[in-house]
Every structure is written in structure tokens, then in C-alpha cells.
């Protein structure tokens, strides 16, 4: 039987305890870093969503407060309602006060057909001037784009 003195056993015990403490500290640091990386990932994801929405909406927001021709109003409607279902309502008001709302491709096709017909009472005069206005809801989502004919 091998005899060990007390000091040898105490030394081994201290080395073992130090190893356990280092392992616990290492695991704790890894858990903290994992949580930090998760929070960072969530923040980056949220920023990407906001930037994507800003880029998507920039093509619509550029019409807010500017004057455009009726032909531009028709092209705007074709762009946003022919390729997909509208994400907002397009409202067009003529100088006579007649207002039409466009919510889908069918509505837009009808207005385009009327604007090309001679003598029709189209809500859009291709050579007329219109003032654009973009309205967002409380969440910052575009809900209405309005073009009102000006004199």
C-alpha cells in the first residue's frame, strides 16, 4: 500500500477544486456570450426588417407632397396594382370632385381603359396635374395614396 502524506492529498484536492472552478467560470462565460449573441442577432434582424420596409416604401413615399401628371398617376397605379395586389388603397380625385378608389388590379384596369377612351368621364386626365399624398397608419404602414387634381 502506497502511503501519501497529507500535503500531497491537500495539493491534489486544491488542483481538482481549481479545475472545477475554472470549468464553472468557463461554462458561465459561454452562457453569457450565447445570450449576448442571441440579442445581437435579434437586433440585426429587426434592423434588416426596418431597412427592407424603408426600401420597399421609398417608391411610394417619393410621391408625398409632389405634383405629377395624370399619366404618372396611371403609371403609378399600373406599377403597384398590375404586378401584385395593392398593399394600400389608391384614391384619385378629379378637379370636378369625383373620387375613385383603387384596391386591386381590376379597378386599375378599368381606370386605365377609361382614360384612353375619347369623351369618357375618366377620373384621370393624363395631361392634368395632380398632388400626391401618402398616409400611414400608427404602425408606419402605408394605407392610402391619394392624388388630387389641382388647377
Helices and strands as residue ranges (DSSP letters): H 6-61, E 67-69, H 70-82, E 89-93, E 99-102, H 105-116, E 129-136, E 142-150
